[in-house]
Amino acid sequence: MMKKKKQQAQNPILDDKTAQLLFMKDAFVDLDFLDVKIQGTLTIEDLVQNPLTDVGAINERLTTIGELVANPDARKRLEAVVDAFVLFGNNYNNNYNKFYQKAEEYVATQSADVYSRQRVTDELVNLIEKIATPAWNLPVTLGQIQFKSKTLSESAYIFNQMMEENGSARAFFEYVIETNEKIAAIISEKAGNEGISYDQLKGLIDMEGLSKFKQAASAVQAIAFAVSPYLVQAEKAVKEKYCEPIIVPREENCLTIRNGRNGNWRNSVPNHTYLDSRHSVEILEGVNNGGKTFDMKKAFYIAIAALSGSWVPADYARVSVRDKIVLRQKGKGDVISAMQQDCRNVKEATPPDGEYWLIGLDETFTSTERRGGRALLYGLINSVLDQGHSLLITSSHYLGLNSAFGSDGRVAFNHFPFERKKAKGKKIEIVFPYTKRQGQLKDIKYALEVAAANGFDKKVIEYAEQRLAQRKAGEKLLMAFVK
């Protein structure tokens, strides 16, 4: 049975629709990584999809991940702590609370029937074994490294104190390990598959002693929960060669990404994104399935993750703080008309004066007639340029925007091409390299190529080609007349 996802608190920078498009629909990250959240402790989603505005707070998180990336030994030691206290068992349940409950239940069943006593005995023995195994691998200390990260520095200090020779945590772990070894020795002396009996276990369980160690286990568990999200991000950063993003104040107004990738796709094709106050609008053109939407979401995911304090799947990233991050896709027409949905989306994505927004609009106004849709997109781009503090990425199928913005250095045109390749026999296949290229898409025969590759009747293709040729001739004649 699948577990229901936790309700996430609304973020003032990242609106719900954008979060849904990036994190729930495309499942970039696992939102159910932790079942328990210690007060004040981050979770994986905090590190990936909760952008902040405090540069210092963001950099503290980045530094924490960075120190784990740079220190394999500290990472290994913390992995042992996390394995013992966070990712314990198949369902991540808190086995330590269960352990004390079962120990108390065990003592209480001494006057119960034989069957009940043996059932509780077996359950308690099983829990002791589960706890003893990872406890055996726990490091005695987290090292003497002077961490720059406040999170790591405090965690290491507390853990090292508890694991001192006379520390409460160390005594607890040693007791559990010793008890498990005694249980194993008793069982090994028995013939057959019989387990330890209630009376045999009775002499090993010291409830008064266990109560002294309970707080120690809880404290170490709190450390594990505090560092586990950073540890997961550090491991991913090392394995997939993530970079530490550079975070700058909002006034720098930039989103620079070199070889940005989708962290969940192994064969993700890296692409660049360059936006700042001098080049504040990127228009993505290209064929359907060519990579426009993917590239836009990649850029937004990296920006959000960076501002949340996470390392990102890119070779380099420089991201300025934003007042708002808004991503919208074209209307579906499922509740109201697609055009009405587009208008609502654009209204929500229009930045007010003085605020620094990052805006993404995917194929807006394609549900209406071509000239009106192109005019509305033209107006939207101009309004963002006039506002002067926001960055916009928009995808478009309108071949004509270049004439309006081609000489405006603030607007960059990039496109995703397609390629024709011969398959077996004489059949032509359409393939997509997913590599972004500079300039406007000029190949207008994509629809015809796809139709031909999908077995359209040749007569249909011929008529379509005639129509394109007629339009092209008419446009040449008009241009000559105007001159």
N, C-alpha and C positions, 0 to 999 in steps of 0.2 A: 504493500500500500504506500503510495507516494505521500510524502509529508507536505502539508500546506506551507507555502512560503510565508515568512514573517512579514508583517506590515511594516513598511519602512517609513520613517518620519520624513515629512516633506522638507526638501532643501530649498532655501530661498534663491539659490543661484540656478539650480537645475530643476526645471519644472517636470511635472509628472509625465507628460506626453513624451518629452525627450528621453527620460529615463526608461520609459516603456519601449521606445523604439530601439534603444541601444542595449539595454541590459536584460529585459524580459523576453522580447521577441527573438533576439539573436543569441541570447544566452552567452554573452561574453564571459561572465564569471559565475561561479557557484555561490548563490546567496545563502545556502544552508550549511555553510562550512562549520559553524559553531552552534551548538544547541544552547549553551549557557553563556551569558555575558556578564562578567564581573563589572560592577559599577565603575565607570570611568575607563573601561577597557575598549579598545577598538575591535571591530570585526573586519572581515575581508571586504564587505561592501563599503565600510567607512573609508578604507584605503583606496578604493577604486572608483566609487561613484558618489562621493559627497564632497564636492569642491569647496574649498575655503577661500577666504579673502585675506587672511593674515599670512604674509609671506614667511614670517618667523615660524609660525606653527606648521606650515607646509614643509619648510626646510628641516624642521626637527624630525618629521616623519621620514623624509628623504634620507637624512643622515643616518637614522636608525637602520634603514634597509641597506644603505651604503656600507656601514661598518660590518654588517653581517655578510655582505657580498665580499668584502675585502679580507674577512677573517674566517677561513674554513674551519679552524679549530673551535672557535666560539659557536659557529653554526652547528657543528657536530654535537657539542655539549648541550646546546639548547634543544636540538632535535630529540635527544634522550629525555629531557625534561618534558617536552611536549608530548612525546609518545606515551609517557607514563601517565600524564595528567589531563590531556585534552583529547587526543585521538585514541581513546581507550575503548577497545571493543568494536564491534561492527556498527553499533548504533550510537556511539559517542555518549552513552549514558554515564552519569556520575557514579562509578563503581565504588568510590570511597564512602559515599553516603549509604549505599547499599551494604557495604561491608559492616559498618557500625550497626545498621538496622538488623542485619542478619546475626551479628554477634549478640545483640540484645535479645533477639528472638530465640537464639540458641539457648541462652541462659534461662529464659522464661519457659522453655519446653521441657525442663528436667522432670516435671511431674506429668507430662503428657504421655500419650500412648507411644509404643515403640516405633510405629510407622512414622508418626509426626516428628519424633526426635531424630530419626535417621534421615528423613527428608531435609530438615533444616541443617543437620550436620553436613550432608553432602553439598548443599548449596554454599555453606560457609567455607568449606574446604576448597571448593571451586573458585570462590572469590579470592581467597588467600593466594592461590596459585596464580590467578590472573594479575594480582597486584605485585606479587613477588618477582615475576619475570621481568617487567620493565624496571622495577626498583633496583634490581641487580645491576642494570646497565646505567643507572644514574651516575653522573660525575660527582666527585667529592666537592669540587668547586667549579665555578664558571670562569675561572682564571683570574689573573691579576691585571687584566688590561684596563687602562684608563679610557673608558668610552667617552666620546664627545656627546653621544646621545643620552639624554636624561633618562629615557625609558630603560635602556640597556644598563646604564650605570646604576640606577636604583635597584633594578631587578637582580643584577649580579651581586650587589652589596648585601641585599636581604638573603639571597640564596646562600651565599658563602657563609654568612653568620649562622644560618640554620643548620648548615652541613659541617660546622666545626665539630671537633671530636666529642664534645659534650652537648652539642646542639640537639634540640628536640626533634627536628626532622630526621637527622641521621639515626637517632635512637629508634624512631618509629620504623624507618626502612629496615634497619638491622633486625628489629624484632620480627617484622613480617617475613623477611628472608629466612631467619632462623626457624620460625614456626613452620614455614613451608618445608624446609629441609627435614625437620623432625617428623612431620606428617608423611613425607615421602619415605623416610626410613621405616616407619611403622608399617606402611602399606607394603613395602618391599619384602618385609619379613613374613607377611601372610601368604598362604598358599592360594592359588586361584586369582580371581579378579575382585576379591572383597575389598571394600574401602575401609577407612578408619571408623570406629564406632563412636557413639556419643560419649561414652565413658572415657575412651582413650583420648579424645579431643579435649575433654573437660580440663585435664591437667595442663593443657597448653594455652588456654585462653585466659588472659588476665584483663578483665574488663576495666578494672581500676587503672591499670597501666595504659590501656588503650585510650581511655578518656583524656589522659595527659597529652597524647600524641595527636589527638584529633585536629587541634588547631594548627599543628605543624603541617599536616597534610593539606589542609585548606589553604594555608599560606603559600605553599609551593605550587598548588594548583592555580592560585591567583597569578603567580609569576608566569606560569605556562600560558594562561589565557592572555596575559598582557603582551607577551612576545610572539605568540604563535602567528598572528596575521603578518607581522613583519618578516618572520622566518619563512613563511610560505612565499611571500613576494620576493625575498632574497633568493630563495632556491629557484624560482621561476626566472628571475633576472639573470642568474648565472647560467642556467640551462639553455635559455633562449636568447641570450646576449642582449638584454635590455640595457637602456642607458638611463642615467640619472638626468632628469630634465632640469633646465635652468628656469627658475621662477623669478619673474620681474614684476614691478608694480604695474597697475592697470594703465598708467599714463604712457607706458611704452607701446601698448596696443599692438601686440604681435602674436602670431602663431607660426612658428617655424619648425618644420618637421623634415628631417632627411631620412629617406628610406624607412618611412613609417609602415608598419605591418599590422595585420590583425593577429593578436596574440593567440587566438584559438585555432587558426588555420595553419597547418604545417607548411603548405605550399603557397602561402600568401605572397603575392608579388609586391615588393616594396615600391613605394612612390613618395614623392616629395609634396609638401605644402608650404608655400611661402606667402604669408600675409602680414602686412603692417600698415601704418597710417599712409604710407606712400603708395602701397598696392593693397588696397583694402577689400577688393572684390575679386573672387575667382569664379569664372563661368566655365562649368564642365560640360562639354558637348560629347556626343558619341552615340553609339548604337545601344539599343536595349541589351542587357546582359554583358555589356562591354566593360563595366567597372565603375561607373559614375557614382552610384549609390554606395557601393562598397567603399570607395575612396573617401567619400564625404563622411560616412560613419566612422571610418578609421581615424580621420582627423579629429572628429568630435570625441571619440573614445579616448584618444591619446591626450587631448586637452583636458578632459574631465579627470582622467586618472592622474595626470601630472599635478593638477590643482588640488587633488585629494591627498597628495603626498606619496604617490606611488611611482616607481620606476616604470618606464614605458617601452613598448616594442618598436624601437627606432634606433638609428645610429646617433641621432642628435635631435634634441627638442628644446626650444626656447618658448616659454608660454607666459603670457601676462595674465594677471588676475582679471577676472571678468565680474561685472555686476549681474549678468544674466547669460545663460547658455540655452538657446532654443533651436531645436531641430524639428522640421515638419516635412511630411511626405504628401504627395498629391492625394486629393480626395478620392474616396472609393465609391461614394454615392450609395452607401449602404443604409444610412438613416435619413440624411438630407442629400440634395444633389451634390455631385462632386464639385461643381463650381462654387456652391455655397460653402462647402467644406474648405475649399482653397481660400476663399475670402476670409473665413474665420481664422484659418491658420496664419495667413499673412498679417491679419490685424494683430494677432498675438505675438507675431515675430517682428513687429515694427518698433525699433528702439526709441525711447523718449530722448529729448535733448540732454546732453551732458553725461549720459550713462554709456558704459563700455560693454557692449553686447557681442557675443559670438552667435551668428545666425546661420542656419542651414536650411535651404528650401529645395526640395527634390522634385523637379518636373512640375513646378507650380503653373496653374492656368492651362494645362494641356487639355482640359476637359471642355474648353470653350473654342470658338472659332479662332483661326490662326492669327489674324490681324489684331483682334482685341486682346488675345492672350499675350501676344508679343508686346503690345503697347503697355499692358499692365505690368509685365515683368520689367520693361524699360523704366516705368515710373517707380517701381520698387527699388531697383538698383540705384537710380538717381537720388531717391530719398535717403538711402543709406550713405551714399557719397556726401550728400549735403549735411547729414547729421555729424559726420566727421570723426566719431569716436568708436565706431563699431566695425566688425569684420563680417563679411558675408561670403558664403559658398553657396552657389546655386547651380543646379543642372538644368539644361535646356535642350529642346529639340528645334528651337526656332533659328533657322539659318538666316540671319539678317541683323542680328544684334551687333555683329562686327562693324557694320556700317555706322552704327550709332556710337559704339565705344572703342572702335579699333584704334583711334588716335589718343584715347584717354589712358595715360600711364597708370592710373589708379585701378584699372580693370585688366585682369589677365585672363586670356582665353587658353584653355587646355582641353585636349580631347582624348578619348579612348578609341583607338581604331579597331577595325576588324580585318581579317585576312582571308583570302580565298585559297584553299589548298585542294589539290586533286586527291581523292580517295582511291580505293581500288576501282579499276575500270576508268570510266570517263566522268564519273560523278564528282561534282564540286562541293566541298564542305566549307562551311563558315566557321572559323576559329577565332578566339579572342585572346590576344596576348596579355591583356589587363595591364599594360604599361602606359602610363599617362605621357602624352606628348604635347609639346608646346604648340600653340596656334589653334586655329579654328578647324573643325571637321569640314572637309570640302567634298567628300565622297557622298553624293546624295542618292546613290543607287543601292543603298544597303537593303531596303525593303524588297527590292526586286531580286537581289542576290539570295536573300533568305527564302523568298518564295520559290525561286528556282531550285535551291538546295533541298527544299521540302516537297518537291515533286509537283509543283503547279503545272497546269496545262501550258504548253509552249505558246499557244495563241494568246493566253492572258498576259504572259510576259511580253510578247511582241506588242500588244496594244498599249501596255504600260510604258514601254520604251518609246513608242511613238508619241505618247502624251508628254513625256519628259522632253523629248526633242522639240516638240511644238512650243512648249513653254519657254525653253531655252532660246529658241529663235525669236519668240515674241519679246523676251526681255532684252535681247541684243538690239532689236528694232526700236524699242522704247528708249534705250540708252542713246542710240544714234540720234533719235528725234530730239531728245533733251539737249544734247550737245549742239 
